[in-house]
Amino acid sequence: MATVVLVGTLDTKGQEYAYLRERLRAEGCDVLLVDAGVKGTPLTQPDISREEVARVAGAELAELVTRGDRGAAIETMARGATAILTDLFAQGRLHGVLGLGGSGGSALVTQAMRALPIGVPKLMVSTLASGDTRPYVGAVDIAMMYSVVDIAGINRLSERILSNAAAAIAGMARTYASFQPTPSSRPLIGATMFGVTTPCVTEARRYLEERGYEVLVFHATGTGGQSLEALVRGGFLAGVLDITTTELADELVGGVLSAGPERLEAAGQVGLPQVVSLGALDMVNFGPIETVPEKFRSRRLYKHNPTVTLMRTTPEECAALGHIIARKLNQARGPTALFIPLRGVSLIDTEGQPFYDPAADQALISALKADLQPHIEVHELDMDLNDPRFARAMARRLDELIQQQRPPASEQTDSGQAQTQQTQAPHEGGAVS
């Protein structure tokens, strides 16, 4: 039977959690209720008490109450809830997790949810779900449902919302508990894409799929890059085709699609084969044109669509990006190849297009070449990034780097052979053109 874990503050939301527990049991699920509240008295009896949650986090509940620091209490109980959820999952006692709350409850519960592996059902009913959910969802598969009304008792509307939430997590948990993945020996490749690099990624994906790989494409919108890095660190991937590194430009200049300062580091840290390029480093992303910060209004702007405005990176910014990328790649512990397109890094950075700027592109390339250490492969090709030949060259080199990591047959044990079959693909030779 599938088990759904409910996590929340039972001093303020006890009635609602009791209702969820009742609905989940009616859906045929076992339920574990975790109390992460601090103040007041639990309004319903939990299976895991707030005292235990605090203790797992290395604190005593009485001390948290005495201090009266709400922020510190939320942080502590979030750590405790995280430890409890991950332990329940390891024991096979968690097939889905559901929470509800406002700002504090959402922050607490989703922090614990983010520690669970991708694929584990996670649903958060929140008063904040109609706004910017990135701080809560992060780079994992948390589903957020807007509560419409405040979570303050059971009424004609809230009972419908909560019943839907219970039915949703119950269905997901049952499916998760009985799920049998499709058998596949195809190794996974992670690739990054943007609208202006789509032709390149599509051609590279086609090439790799023909050679037995399965390619996961991540939209380089900040969370996409974070998701890629998380999968790398989780050991899911055999290699990375990081064609679209545009999120670094947003991080540097202050655009809205940054993936954070650690972008482009995970593959190098774990020693995974990676082929990297400069896709869409000609641009920084903002929302509708009226949202572009005043200090950038005189810059070269391009209205990509009604909700996205692009800003051309300057030669100075491109040089800074070159130094940043070189520093990150130099630290790589695994095979790394950098592919440089000499005729443009996006669909709108070629001759005759709005962001065509050879001086800015050259500043990027010069800074890269000046800082890269000799162990990093550099391939300069006299074509633009979306040229099919450029795409195939990158894909071919990644295939070669992955194959070169295969241990000799004489060194493979039976278990090692099985692992290799799960992480490698048939090799096709061919020099980089």
C-alpha positions in Angstrom: 0.0 0.0 0.0 1.3 3.5 -0.8 2.2 5.8 2.0 1.7 9.5 1.9 3.6 11.7 4.4 1.9 14.9 5.5 4.2 17.6 6.8 3.1 20.8 8.4 2.4 23.0 11.4 -0.3 21.4 13.4 -0.7 24.3 15.8 -2.2 26.5 13.0 -3.2 23.9 10.4 -4.2 20.9 12.4 -7.8 20.9 11.3 -6.8 21.0 7.6 -4.2 18.2 8.0 -6.8 16.0 9.9 -9.1 16.5 6.9 -6.3 15.6 4.4 -5.5 12.4 6.5 -9.1 11.4 6.4 -9.4 11.9 2.6 -6.1 10.1 1.9 -7.2 7.1 3.9 -10.5 7.1 2.0 -8.3 7.0 -1.2 -6.7 3.8 0.1 -3.4 5.2 1.3 -1.5 4.9 4.5 -0.7 8.2 6.1 2.2 9.5 8.3 1.6 12.9 9.8 4.7 14.9 10.8 4.3 18.0 13.0 6.8 20.7 12.3 5.1 23.5 14.3 6.6 25.2 17.2 4.1 27.5 19.0 0.7 26.6 20.4 -0.8 23.2 20.8 -1.2 20.6 18.0 -4.8 20.6 16.9 -4.6 16.9 15.8 -2.4 14.1 16.9 0.7 13.5 14.7 2.6 10.3 14.1 5.9 12.1 14.4 5.9 14.8 17.0 7.4 18.3 16.8 9.8 17.4 19.7 11.2 14.6 17.6 11.5 16.9 14.5 13.5 19.5 16.5 15.7 16.8 18.1 16.6 15.4 14.7 17.8 18.9 13.8 20.0 19.0 16.9 17.7 21.3 18.9 15.3 21.1 21.8 11.7 22.3 21.1 11.6 24.1 24.5 14.6 26.2 23.6 13.1 27.2 20.2 9.9 28.3 22.0 11.8 30.3 24.6 13.9 32.1 22.0 10.8 33.3 20.1 12.8 33.7 16.8 10.3 32.6 14.1 12.9 32.6 11.3 15.3 30.4 13.3 12.5 28.1 14.3 11.4 27.6 10.7 15.0 26.9 9.7 15.5 24.4 12.4 12.3 22.5 11.9 12.9 22.5 8.1 16.2 20.7 8.8 14.5 18.2 11.0 11.7 17.6 8.6 14.3 17.1 5.8 16.1 14.5 7.8 12.9 12.7 8.7 11.6 12.6 5.1 14.8 11.4 3.6 15.0 8.7 6.3 11.4 7.6 5.7 12.2 7.4 1.9 15.3 5.3 2.6 13.1 2.9 4.6 10.6 2.6 1.8 7.9 4.3 3.9 7.3 7.3 1.7 5.7 7.2 -1.7 4.5 10.8 -1.8 4.6 13.9 0.3 1.9 16.6 0.7 2.0 19.9 2.6 0.0 23.1 2.9 0.6 26.5 4.2 1.4 30.2 3.7 4.8 31.7 3.3 6.4 30.1 6.4 4.8 26.7 5.9 5.6 26.7 2.2 9.3 27.5 2.9 9.6 24.9 5.6 7.8 22.0 3.7 9.3 22.6 0.3 12.8 22.7 1.7 12.3 19.2 2.9 10.6 18.1 -0.4 13.6 19.4 -2.4 15.9 16.8 -0.6 13.9 13.9 -2.0 14.9 12.4 -5.3 13.4 13.5 -8.6 10.4 11.4 -9.4 9.1 11.1 -5.8 5.6 12.8 -5.8 5.7 16.1 -4.1 2.6 18.4 -3.8 2.4 21.7 -2.0 -0.9 23.5 -1.5 0.0 27.1 -0.9 -1.4 30.6 -0.8 1.7 31.7 -2.8 1.4 29.2 -5.7 0.0 31.9 -8.1 3.2 34.0 -7.8 6.9 33.3 -8.2 7.3 29.7 -7.1 11.0 29.4 -8.0 12.1 29.8 -4.3 9.9 26.9 -3.3 10.2 24.5 -6.3 13.9 25.1 -7.0 15.2 22.6 -9.6 13.1 19.6 -8.6 9.6 18.3 -9.4 7.5 19.9 -6.8 3.9 20.6 -7.9 2.3 23.6 -6.3 -1.5 24.1 -6.1 -2.9 27.5 -5.4 -5.2 27.4 -2.3 -7.4 30.2 -3.7 -8.6 31.1 -0.1 -6.4 31.3 2.9 -5.7 28.0 4.6 -7.9 28.8 7.6 -10.4 26.1 8.3 -12.6 23.8 6.3 -15.2 25.6 4.2 -17.2 25.0 1.1 -14.3 26.0 -1.1 -11.3 24.8 0.9 -12.7 21.3 1.2 -12.9 21.0 -2.6 -9.3 22.2 -3.0 -8.0 19.9 -0.3 -10.0 17.0 -1.6 -8.5 17.5 -5.0 -5.0 17.7 -3.5 -5.5 14.5 -1.5 -6.8 12.7 -4.6 -3.8 14.0 -6.7 -1.1 12.9 -4.3 -2.9 9.6 -3.6 -2.9 8.8 -7.3 0.7 9.8 -7.7 1.8 7.9 -4.7 0.0 4.7 -5.8 1.6 5.0 -9.2 5.0 5.6 -7.7 4.7 2.6 -5.4 3.8 0.3 -8.3 5.8 1.9 -11.1 8.0 -0.3 -13.3 10.3 1.7 -15.5 10.7 0.7 -19.1 13.8 -1.4 -19.4 16.5 0.5 -21.2 20.3 0.1 -21.6 20.5 3.5 -23.3 22.9 5.9 -21.4 21.6 9.3 -20.6 23.0 12.5 -21.9 22.1 16.0 -20.6 21.9 18.8 -23.1 21.1 22.5 -22.7 18.9 24.5 -25.2 17.4 27.9 -25.8 15.1 29.0 -28.6 18.1 30.6 -30.4 20.1 27.4 -30.1 17.3 24.9 -31.0 18.6 23.9 -34.4 22.0 23.0 -33.0 20.6 20.9 -30.1 18.1 19.2 -32.3 20.8 18.0 -34.7 23.1 17.0 -31.9 20.3 15.1 -30.2 19.4 13.3 -33.4 23.1 12.2 -33.9 23.4 10.9 -30.4 20.1 9.1 -30.4 21.1 7.3 -33.6 24.1 6.0 -31.6 22.1 4.6 -28.8 21.9 7.4 -26.3 18.9 8.9 -24.7 19.1 12.7 -24.6 17.5 14.8 -21.9 17.1 18.4 -23.0 17.0 21.2 -20.4 15.7 24.7 -21.3 18.4 27.1 -20.1 16.0 29.3 -18.1 17.8 29.2 -14.7 15.9 26.3 -13.2 16.8 24.2 -16.3 20.5 24.6 -15.7 20.0 23.8 -12.0 18.1 20.7 -12.9 20.9 19.5 -15.2 23.5 20.1 -12.5 21.4 18.2 -9.9 21.1 15.2 -12.2 24.8 15.2 -12.8 25.5 15.2 -9.1 22.9 12.5 -8.6 24.8 10.2 -11.0 22.1 9.9 -13.6 24.1 11.0 -16.6 26.8 9.5 -18.8 27.9 12.8 -20.3 26.9 16.4 -20.7 26.4 18.4 -24.0 26.4 21.9 -22.5 25.7 23.8 -25.7 23.7 26.7 -24.2 25.6 28.4 -21.4 23.6 31.6 -21.5 22.5 31.4 -17.9 26.1 32.5 -17.0 25.4 35.9 -18.7 22.3 36.4 -16.6 24.2 35.6 -13.5 27.0 38.1 -14.4 24.9 41.0 -15.6 21.7 40.6 -13.6 19.2 39.0 -15.9 16.2 37.0 -14.8 17.3 33.6 -15.9 20.4 33.0 -13.8 21.1 29.4 -12.6 23.3 30.6 -9.8 27.1 31.0 -9.4 27.7 27.2 -9.5 26.4 26.7 -13.0 28.8 24.8 -15.3 30.6 23.1 -12.4 28.9 19.8 -11.6 30.2 17.8 -14.5 33.7 18.9 -13.9 33.6 18.2 -10.2 32.3 14.6 -10.7 34.6 13.9 -13.6 31.9 13.4 -16.2 32.7 13.7 -19.9 31.5 17.1 -21.1 31.4 19.0 -24.3 30.7 22.7 -23.8 30.0 25.6 -26.1 29.0 29.3 -26.0 25.3 29.1 -26.9 23.4 32.4 -26.4 26.1 34.2 -24.5 25.2 37.1 -26.7 22.2 37.9 -24.6 20.8 38.6 -21.1 17.2 37.9 -20.4 14.5 40.2 -19.0 10.7 40.1 -18.9 8.4 42.4 -20.8 10.3 45.4 -22.2 8.9 47.7 -19.5 10.5 45.6 -16.8 14.1 46.1 -18.2 16.0 48.0 -15.5 16.4 51.7 -16.2 20.2 51.5 -16.3 19.9 49.1 -19.3 17.3 51.0 -21.3 19.9 52.6 -23.7 21.4 49.2 -24.5 20.8 47.1 -27.6 17.4 45.4 -26.8 15.4 42.9 -28.8 11.8 42.0 -28.1 11.8 38.2 -28.4 8.1 38.0 -27.6 5.7 40.0 -25.5 7.0 38.5 -22.3 10.8 38.2 -23.1 13.2 41.0 -23.8 16.8 40.2 -24.7 19.8 42.5 -24.2 23.0 42.2 -26.2 26.1 41.5 -24.0 28.9 44.0 -24.5 32.6 43.2 -25.3 33.5 43.9 -21.7 30.8 41.5 -20.4 31.8 38.9 -23.0 35.4 39.1 -21.9 34.3 38.6 -18.3 32.2 35.6 -19.3 35.3 34.1 -21.1 37.3 34.4 -17.9 34.5 32.8 -15.9 34.0 29.9 -18.2 37.7 29.2 -18.5 38.1 29.2 -14.7 35.2 26.7 -14.4 36.5 24.4 -17.1 40.0 24.4 -15.8 38.8 22.8 -12.6 37.2 19.9 -14.4 38.4 16.5 -13.3 37.0 14.6 -16.3 37.5 14.9 -20.1 36.4 18.3 -21.3 36.1 19.8 -24.7 35.2 23.4 -25.6 33.7 24.1 -29.1 33.9 27.7 -30.3 31.7 28.8 -33.2 33.6 31.6 -35.0 30.6 32.9 -36.9 28.0 33.5 -34.1 26.8 31.9 -30.9 23.0 32.1 -31.6 20.4 32.5 -34.3 20.4 36.3 -33.9 24.2 36.6 -33.6 25.0 35.9 -37.2 25.7 38.4 -40.0 22.6 40.5 -40.7 20.9 39.6 -37.4 20.0 42.0 -34.5 22.8 40.8 -32.1 25.6 40.4 -34.7 28.7 41.9 -33.0 32.0 40.4 -34.0 33.9 42.5 -31.5 31.9 41.2 -28.6 32.3 37.6 -29.8 36.0 38.1 -30.2 36.3 39.4 -26.7 34.7 36.3 -25.4 36.9 34.0 -27.5 40.1 35.8 -26.7 39.5 35.8 -22.9 38.7 32.1 -23.1 41.8 31.2 -25.0 44.0 33.3 -22.8 42.9 31.6 -19.6 42.2 28.0 -20.6 44.8 25.5 -19.4 46.4 23.0 -21.8 44.4 20.0 -20.6 41.1 21.5 -21.9 40.5 20.7 -25.6 39.6 23.6 -27.7 37.9 23.2 -31.1 37.5 26.4 -33.2 35.2 25.9 -36.1 34.6 28.5 -38.8 30.8 28.3 -38.7 28.0 29.5 -36.5 26.7 27.5 -33.6 23.5 26.3 -35.4 25.3 24.9 -38.4 24.5 21.2 -38.5 28.2 20.4 -39.0 29.0 22.2 -35.7 26.3 20.3 -33.9 27.4 16.9 -35.2 31.0 17.7 -34.4 30.2 18.3 -30.7 27.9 15.3 -30.5 30.6 13.1 -32.1 33.3 14.3 -29.7 31.1 13.7 -26.7 30.5 10.1 -27.9 34.2 9.6 -28.2 35.0 11.0 -24.8 32.4 8.7 -23.2 33.8 5.7 -25.1 37.3 6.5 -24.0 36.2 6.2 -20.3 35.1 2.6 -20.8 37.4 0.2 -18.9 39.2 -2.4 -21.0 37.3 -5.7 -21.3 39.9 -7.6 -19.3 39.2 -5.3 -16.3 35.5 -5.7 -16.3 33.8 -7.9 -13.8 30.4 -9.3 -14.4 28.9 -6.5 -12.4 31.1 -4.0 -14.0 30.0 -5.1 -17.4 26.4 -4.7 -16.4 27.1 -1.2 -15.2 28.9 -0.3 -18.4 25.9 -1.5 -20.5 23.8 1.0 -18.5 26.1 3.9 -19.0 27.7 3.5 -22.4 26.6 3.5 -26.1 27.9 1.9 -29.2 30.8 3.9 -30.6 31.0 5.4 -34.0 34.4 6.9 -34.9 35.1 10.0 -36.9 37.3 13.0 -36.5 36.0 16.3 -35.4 35.4 18.3 -38.5 
